[in-house]
Amino acid sequence: MVRALQYKGYVGSVLYSAEDKVLHGRVLGIRDMISYGGTGVRSLEKNFRDAVDEYMAFCAAEGKTPDAPFMNLQCSDSAGPASAGGAVCGGA
């Protein structure tokens, strides 16, 4: 079962809303709020990566240092199937 996504050192949650029939999540371990969603796994992964990229671009434009994850959340490609551009963390 997929529990988290990883991209550029950021880890994001994977949640499902039965009411809305969508996947959604947020980047974990930082003070700033970055959220994303999608109607399927591929769109969720893409929107997660896009949200991280947009966050980093926003910080650069504002002259702000992006928050570095303060939790030691690490994933490896061996934890689950690799997605384009980001590892998927697996679990039981």
Helices and strands as residue ranges (DSSP letters): E 2-7, E 10-13, E 15-17, E 22-28, E 35-38, H 41-62, G 77-79, E 88-90
